[in-house]
């Protein structure tokens, strides 16, 4: 008897999976009607977010984000460069976003995903608009040498809301950066502090002073509902997303809507901004806790 | 708003070009302007994995004035593609590709909005079935929160940020407009695409939306009348 029941369960699973694949929008519709999402969360809730800072030993700053299944790894590598000619009192940050083929069935090996430049540009825009890192912080000696920070974000699993996770990882990695201790000579040559040279002036290592910290919330638009933090499945079915970029205080930075089937009215825009403000408070807590934890680990290691 | 002009010309019968320029008239002369050339090829046959049995795929290639395309241009391609997919009836030509080539002739600010207007006009001229027209507009906000339409490149550094907004054109339909409303707003007030650069507060953005909608009505009207004029020109040539 039990065996028979088990068999019918299996058939139901197969039928459910078939329904999901053959009629994706009806499948989603059935859930939304009941006020839940296919992964079981309520309509207006983002997925659980885990942020760990300082996981890469060879990067000057690093962070790993898990937003549901979406996984992002960000690292900052510093290099000394001669001061840029057009802005002698500033350093540089180069942002790179990579989606290797292992992250999603939609990305093919050896081909660049069309999302890579889009997300890299959005991260760049968010960092410069909020002035999260004052580029003058990256100066070693004005007109002589400055830090070039390579910020690389890797997507390890693309399950929707990529920009949200990528931006959180990027911001946390930058917050984790500690400029190393160095020695600089009068003619602008830079050495590690442990290399003893004559006439070299030693600069203490320090953390970067941070301005406002940007965050993003992607919302998928259904004709009747707004679904924050969509999974890849929901993004694929609904085809319309709005990404609201704010800082942690809830100040709007940018609003990104790349086409899609549903038009956004003023009230939808306002609800998305309100959702982003709420999410900003959640993320701020996660962010500060992760940074504090990394700091206390550092001091423990030093002891 | 800068005075605008657009013209169509036909090369080789198959390739249809459309140029859309936004020109600034300062008392004496045409000074600076943004000129974008958009060409549409297709629907044409494609093979390989790109092919979709349910709808035509849209591909956009953005050619900068000089040099090779970087990530900035790739992002522009993505947004233009997603915007055009909103109006192209892709289900009518399955297993084909529609390619849109955007050539920047001169960029003096607002190139993205100009490119979308040009691409929309080129699609009409190429006879690709569309669900409607779009009107794109660039709004900039200065440090006092004033909204400026269609900023020039040299003004851009004085602004806190700018937004490129795309709205649907007002449909000319026999049905009443009220049935097309979304959230008690007329359909031409809905946002198809929105890209912002720099920091805009929520109030700034809503101001931009309001000003952008007013300007987009003008652009939509202009685009429609110039398309009609171009169409009449073609008919006259065919008749004679």
Contacts between the chains, C-beta under 8 A, distances in Angstrom:
chain1	res1	chain2	res2	distance
A	108	B	49	7.6
A	114	B	74	7.3
A	114	B	77	7.7
A	114	B	78	5.5
A	115	B	78	7.6
A	116	B	71	7.8
A	116	B	74	7.8
A	117	B	70	7.9
A	117	B	71	3.7
A	117	B	72	7.7
A	117	B	74	3.6
A	117	B	75	5.1
A	117	B	78	7.4
A	118	B	74	7.3
A	118	B	75	4.9
A	118	B	78	5.0
A	118	B	79	7.8
A	120	B	71	5.5
A	121	B	71	5.8
A	121	B	72	6.4
A	121	B	75	4.4
A	122	B	75	8.0
A	125	B	197	5.8
A	125	B	198	7.8
A	129	B	161	6.8
A	129	B	197	7.6
A	129	B	198	5.4
A	129	B	199	4.1
A	130	B	199	6.7
A	242	B	194	7.8
A	251	B	199	7.8
A	251	B	201	6.2
A	251	B	202	7.9
A	252	B	200	6.3
A	252	B	201	5.6
A	252	B	202	4.3
A	252	B	204	7.9
A	252	B	205	6.0
A	253	B	196	8.0
A	253	B	199	5.2
A	253	B	200	7.2
A	254	B	161	7.6
A	254	B	196	4.1
A	254	B	197	7.3
A	254	B	198	7.8
A	254	B	199	7.5
A	254	B	200	6.6
A	255	B	163	7.7
A	255	B	194	5.3
A	255	B	196	5.8
A	255	B	200	7.7
A	255	B	205	5.9
A	256	B	194	6.6
A	256	B	195	6.1
A	256	B	196	7.1
A	257	B	191	5.9
A	257	B	192	7.7
A	257	B	193	5.6
A	257	B	194	4.4
A	257	B	195	8.0
A	258	B	78	6.5
A	258	B	79	5.0
A	258	B	82	4.1
A	258	B	83	7.2
A	258	B	193	5.9
A	258	B	195	7.6
A	259	B	79	7.2
A	259	B	81	7.7
A	259	B	82	3.2
A	259	B	83	4.2
A	259	B	84	7.5
A	259	B	85	5.8
A	259	B	86	4.7
A	259	B	166	7.9
A	259	B	192	6.0
A	259	B	193	5.1
A	260	B	82	6.6
A	260	B	86	6.6
A	260	B	192	7.7
A	261	B	86	6.9
A	263	B	168	6.6
A	263	B	182	5.8
A	263	B	187	6.9
A	263	B	190	2.7
A	263	B	191	6.3
A	263	B	192	6.3
A	264	B	190	6.1
A	264	B	191	4.2
A	264	B	194	7.5
A	265	B	182	5.1
A	265	B	183	4.1
A	265	B	185	4.9
A	265	B	189	6.7
A	265	B	190	5.6
A	265	B	191	7.8
A	266	B	183	7.7
A	266	B	185	6.6
A	266	B	189	7.3
A	266	B	206	7.0
A	266	B	209	6.5
A	267	B	183	5.0
A	267	B	185	8.0
A	268	B	183	7.0
A	269	B	191	7.1
A	269	B	205	7.6
A	269	B	206	7.6
A	269	B	209	7.4
A	270	B	206	8.0
A	273	B	202	5.5
